[in-house]
Amino acid sequence: MQMKWFLFLLFVPLLVSCATTKPTSSGFISNTKQLSYEGKDLRYKKSGVNFQEIKKVYLSPVELRADDNPVNRELITYYQTALKEAFSKHYQVVSKPSSGVLVVRAAITKINTVNVGLNVVTSIVAVPVDNGGASAEAEMLLDKERVYAESRSVAGGLRGAGSFKSKTLGYISKTSHAKSALKTLAEDLVLTIRKK
């Protein structure tokens, strides 16, 4: 009987800590019929558009389509900065949209914060059981025509996004996993559109 409890305490937290999230449909992307699943992500990429030939992007202010609270509002700024950093590696980021400029719209649609107290307690017995993550939707317009859209979710935790340090320390920080997920979402967005 003691062995069963030991196995329960060892393996159930491992399964829970590896939980994933799913893409969202918040209404931010007006027409989701064009999107189709690529693995676990929803995406649309207009054929014939070469994103490597585009030189300039305009980043619209990030919207919050998740619960409106101080923690999530703080993450808007973090995601906006992550998008700017990711896009500026390949494009000139401009201050207003114009002809030939790729307009990037993005929204945070779900934030999963970590229950720090629960993770501290469960770490004493086995491993932390609660991980965070984030979901976002993005849409890109070129001369007012949609050329790309996606809805993605990234989980934090040991199998999620970020460095080993951010993954492990994220269990004792309420928003570390969410921030790591948002950074990954921003970086992957640029990498995905630049694929031929």
C-alpha positions in Angstrom: 0.0 0.0 0.0 2.8 2.4 0.8 4.4 1.7 -2.5 1.2 2.7 -4.4 1.1 6.0 -2.6 4.8 6.5 -3.3 4.2 5.9 -7.1 1.1 8.1 -7.0 3.1 11.0 -5.4 5.9 10.5 -7.9 4.1 10.1 -11.2 0.9 12.2 -11.0 2.8 15.4 -10.4 5.0 14.7 -13.4 2.0 14.2 -15.6 0.3 17.3 -14.3 3.4 19.5 -14.7 3.7 18.5 -18.4 0.1 19.7 -19.2 -0.3 21.7 -22.4 -2.7 24.3 -23.5 -4.7 24.6 -26.7 -5.1 27.4 -29.2 -7.8 29.9 -28.4 -10.6 31.5 -30.4 -11.2 34.9 -28.7 -12.7 36.8 -31.6 -9.5 38.8 -32.1 -9.0 37.1 -35.5 -12.2 38.0 -37.3 -12.5 35.2 -39.8 -11.0 31.9 -38.5 -12.4 29.8 -41.3 -9.1 30.3 -43.2 -7.1 28.8 -40.3 -6.2 25.1 -40.2 -4.3 23.0 -37.8 -0.6 22.6 -38.2 0.2 20.2 -35.5 -1.4 21.7 -32.4 -1.4 25.2 -33.8 -4.0 27.0 -35.9 -2.5 28.9 -38.9 -3.2 30.6 -42.2 -0.5 31.8 -44.5 -1.4 33.3 -47.9 0.4 31.6 -50.7 2.6 33.6 -52.9 3.7 36.1 -50.2 7.4 36.2 -49.6 7.9 37.5 -46.1 11.6 37.7 -46.7 11.2 40.4 -49.3 9.2 42.6 -46.9 11.4 45.3 -45.4 9.2 47.1 -42.8 6.7 46.2 -40.2 4.4 48.1 -38.0 3.5 46.6 -34.6 0.0 47.5 -33.5 -0.4 47.7 -29.7 -0.9 44.3 -28.2 -4.4 43.7 -27.0 -5.5 41.7 -23.9 -8.3 39.2 -24.6 -7.6 37.3 -21.4 -8.8 38.1 -17.9 -8.2 41.8 -17.2 -6.1 42.0 -14.1 -2.9 43.8 -13.1 -0.7 40.7 -13.7 -2.0 40.2 -17.2 -1.9 43.9 -18.0 1.8 43.9 -17.0 2.4 41.0 -19.5 1.0 43.2 -22.4 4.2 45.3 -22.2 6.4 42.3 -21.9 4.8 40.7 -25.1 5.0 44.0 -27.0 8.7 44.2 -26.2 9.2 40.5 -27.2 7.5 41.1 -30.5 9.6 44.2 -31.2 12.8 42.4 -30.4 11.9 39.4 -32.6 10.8 41.4 -35.6 13.6 43.9 -35.4 16.1 41.1 -36.1 14.7 40.8 -39.6 12.7 43.9 -40.4 12.8 47.6 -39.8 10.1 48.4 -37.2 8.3 51.6 -38.2 6.0 53.9 -36.1 3.0 54.0 -38.5 1.5 51.8 -41.1 1.8 52.7 -44.8 1.7 51.0 -48.2 4.1 48.0 -48.4 4.5 47.8 -44.6 3.5 44.6 -42.9 1.0 45.4 -40.1 1.3 43.0 -37.2 -1.7 42.7 -34.8 -1.4 40.5 -31.7 -3.5 39.7 -28.6 -2.8 37.7 -25.5 -5.8 35.4 -25.1 -4.9 33.3 -22.1 -2.3 33.5 -19.3 -1.7 30.5 -17.0 0.2 31.7 -13.9 1.9 29.4 -11.5 0.6 28.6 -8.1 3.8 29.2 -6.2 2.5 28.0 -2.8 1.4 24.7 -4.3 4.7 24.2 -6.1 6.7 24.9 -2.9 4.6 22.3 -0.9 4.7 19.6 -3.7 8.4 20.1 -4.2 9.0 18.9 -0.6 7.2 15.6 -1.4 8.1 15.1 -5.1 8.1 17.7 -7.8 6.3 21.0 -8.5 2.9 20.3 -10.1 1.7 23.6 -11.4 3.2 25.2 -14.5 2.3 28.3 -16.5 2.1 29.3 -20.1 0.3 31.6 -22.5 -1.9 31.7 -25.6 -1.9 34.4 -28.2 -3.5 35.2 -31.5 -1.8 37.2 -34.3 -2.8 38.5 -37.6 -0.7 40.2 -40.3 -2.0 42.5 -43.0 -0.2 43.8 -46.1 -1.9 46.7 -47.8 -5.0 45.9 -45.7 -5.2 42.2 -46.9 -4.6 39.4 -44.4 -1.5 37.5 -45.3 -1.0 35.5 -42.1 -2.9 34.6 -39.0 -2.3 32.2 -36.1 -3.6 31.0 -32.8 -1.0 29.3 -30.6 -0.4 28.2 -27.0 2.9 27.5 -25.4 3.2 25.8 -22.0 6.0 26.5 -19.5 7.4 23.9 -17.2 10.2 21.4 -17.9 8.8 20.5 -21.4 7.8 24.1 -22.3 9.5 27.1 -23.6 12.6 28.9 -22.3 16.0 28.1 -20.8 16.5 25.4 -18.2 16.9 28.1 -15.6 13.7 29.9 -16.5 11.9 26.5 -16.6 13.0 25.4 -13.1 12.9 28.8 -11.4 9.5 29.5 -13.1 7.9 27.0 -10.7 8.5 29.5 -7.9 7.6 32.7 -9.8 4.0 33.5 -10.7 4.7 34.8 -14.2 8.0 33.3 -15.3 6.5 30.5 -17.3 4.0 32.9 -19.0 6.8 35.4 -19.9 8.9 32.6 -21.3 5.9 31.4 -23.3 5.2 34.9 -24.7 8.8 35.3 -25.7 8.7 32.0 -27.5 5.4 32.9 -29.2 6.9 36.1 -30.5 10.1 34.5 -31.8 8.3 31.6 -33.4 5.9 34.0 -35.1 8.8 35.6 -37.0 10.5 32.3 -37.7 7.2 30.8 -39.1 6.4 33.6 -41.5 10.0 33.6 -42.8 9.9 29.9 -43.7 9.6 29.3 -47.4 
